[in-house]
Amino acid sequence: MKNERGFTLIEMLIVLLIISVLILVTIPNVTKHFASIDAKGCDAYVNMVQGQVEAYRVETMKYPTMQDLVDNQYLQTENTTCPNGETIIIEEGGHVKTASSKAPSNSNESP
């Protein structure tokens, strides 16, 4: 009879336990970073659109809408949302922001 050595059940269970612990530690850390990645991607996209708004203003001497940027090929597509789902808007003065950005509150307003 040939003496074959292999892994015992205990050794296999220990390896599975170690792999499980590693997965339980890494998954929450990875998912936590997706929100920050989307926020940074949104900031970069807003800055890019702001640059295109300024380029449009220099050429036409007026501030564009998102549709103007698409029609005049300043933007490739009519993508008005960030990677995190926030809508990008161009204010009247040409400032680009996301729709969820808080507008400065005017404390002098009376009800």
N, C-alpha and C positions, 0 to 999 in steps of 0.2 A: 504494500500500500504506500502510495506516494504522500509525503507530508507537504500539503499546500497551505501557505499562510495567506490570510486575507484580513480585511478589516472586521472587527467585531461589531456587534450591534451598539455597544456603548460608545465606541469610537465614532461611529457614524452619527449617533445622536448628539455627541459633543460638537462635532463639526456643524451639524444643522443648527444647534443652539447658537454657536458663534456667528454663523451667517445671519440668523434671525436678528440677533442683537445689532449687528452692523447695519442691517436694513432698517431696523427701527430707529437707529440713531441718524442715519443719513437722509431718509425720506423727508422728515419734517424740515431739516435744514435746507434741502433743495427746494421744496415748495415755498419756503419762506422767502427765498431770493427771487422768485418769479415776479412778485409784486414790485420789488425794487427795479428789476430789469425792465418791466413794462413802464414804470414811471420815468426811468432814464431814457427809454425809447421815445416816450411821449415828449419829454423836454427837447430831445434832439429834433424830433419832427416839427415841433412848434418853432424852434429856432430856424429850421430850414424854410418853413413857410414864411416866417418873418423876413428872411433874406429875400425871398421871391417877391414879397409885398414891396420891399424897398426898391428892388430892381424894376418892378412895374411902375412904381411912383416916379422914379428917375426918368423913365422913358416916356410916360404919358402925363406926368404932372398931376395925377390924381390917385387916390387910394382905391385898390380893387376890392371886389368881392371874391369869394372862393371860386365862383363860376367864371369871373373874368380871368383868374389865373389859369384855369383849365382851358378856357376857350383860346387864350393867347399862348398856350403851351408853356407856361411857367411851371405848371405841375403836370405830371404825366397822366394821373387819373384824378377823378373827382373823389378822392379819399379824404373825407372831412373828419375822420376819427383817428384817435391815437391807438396804439396797440392795446392799451388798457380799456378801450371803449369810450373814452371821453371825447366829446365833440369839439372840434376846433372851430373857433369863430374869429372873424376879423372885426374889430371895433371900428367906430367911425373915424378915429384918428389914425388908423392903420396899425394899431397894436393887435398882435395875434395872441390869443389865449385859449384855454380850454373852457368849455361851458361850465365846468364844475369849479372854476377858480372863483374865489370870493371877491366881489367888488368891494372897494373901500366904502365903509359905511359913513354916512354924513350925519354927525351927531347934532347938527344945527337944525335938522328937520323937526317940524312940529306935527303932531298927529292931526 
